[in-house]
Structures are given as structure tokens and as C-alpha cells.
Amino acid sequence: MPIFKLSVKAALHNIRSFSVDSTYAWHIAFLCTNCGEHTEHPLVFHESDHVEQIKSESNLVYKCKFCDRENDVRIVPGKHEYINPSKDDEEEEKEK
């Protein structure tokens, strides 16, 4: 299964860092890797949700309504990367 990195970009004022704990409810809209169909609404799942499959364990399994293919999502534990804004980003923001 490929591993994708989720990036979030936002203009935040008076905030020094941003992080997500393990109880966060992820709301993500998906694109089927087989037919390219989008989910109608964002799917909601938690890092603590576990769905056991024959070969692996996932946090979410959903079936595409268009092609009936089952897709799964797994949050890799311990791979959360929390980034604080760099000095360059802060200086660039001040110049605007």
C-alpha cells in the first residue's frame, strides 16, 4: 500500500505551532484509486478506529459507489510531523 503525506497549509495569526492528537476526528474526502470517483461527503474516522482485514489492519475501509472497489486508510502511528513556522516564513509574512 502506498504511503501518502497529508499537508495542511493555513494562515494562522498568533499561533506558534499546530499539532493533532490521537483522538482527533479526521474528515477527509477521497478519490477512488481505481476509477477516480470522489466521495460525496468527507468520511470521518479516528486514529483509534481499527478494522481488521485478512492481510492487514486499517483505520477506515470504504467501498467506492461507482466501481465497488474497497479502499482502505491507515494512519501510520508515530509518523506525525509537527512543523513550527520557520523564521523565514514569519519574516515573509511581515513583509506583506
N, C-alpha and C positions, 0 to 999 in steps of 0.2 A: 504494500500500500504506500503511495507517495505521501510525503510529509510536506504540508503547506505551512507557510508562516503567515500569520494574520497580523497585519499592521494597522494601526489606528493613528490618524493624524487629526489634530484639533487645535484650535486657537484657544488656549487657556490663560486666564489672567489671574495673577496672584496665587498660582499653584506651582509648587516646586517639583513634585513627582506624581506619578499616576501608577496605580497597581490594581490588580484584580485578585480577590481571594478565592479559595476553592468552593465557596458557597454561592458564587456569582451565577446568575441565570443567563446563559448565553442565548441571544436572539439573533439567529443568522439565517439569511435567505441563501438557498443553494441552487447550483446549476448542475443538472444531471451530467455525469461524466460520459454517458453513453449517447444520449440524444440531444443534449443541450437545453432541455426544458427547464425553466425556472420554477421554483416552488412559489405557490400563490401567496403564501404568508411566511414570515420568518418562523423557523422551527425553534423551539425552546428546549434547552437541556442544561444539565448541571455537570460539573466535573465528577460529582459523587454518583451520578447515574451509571449503572452498569448493565449492559445487555450481553449475555453470553452467547457466542456463536460457536460453530463447530471448530473453526481454526483459531479464533481469536476472541478478544473481549473489546467491546466498544462502549462509548457513552451514548450514542444515538444510532439507530438503524431506521432508515426511511425508504419507502418504495416510490419510485417515480410513477406518477399517474399516467404519463404518456406511453412509456415503453415497459413498465412493470419491473424494471431493474432495481435490485436492492442496493442501496448505497449506505455506507457507514462512516461515522465520525468518531475519532478517539482523540482526546486531549492527552498529550504526552506529559505525564507527571514530571515536575521538576524542570521543565523546559521553558517556563515563563520567563520572559526577558523584560525587565522593567527599566525603562530608559528615562533618565532625568534630562531636561533640556541642557544643551551644552552652552558654553559662554558665547560661541559664535551665533547660535540661534537667538539668544537673548539680545545680543548687540544688533543683529539684523532686524529684530522686531522693534527695537528702539529707534532705528533709522527711519522706519516707515511712518 
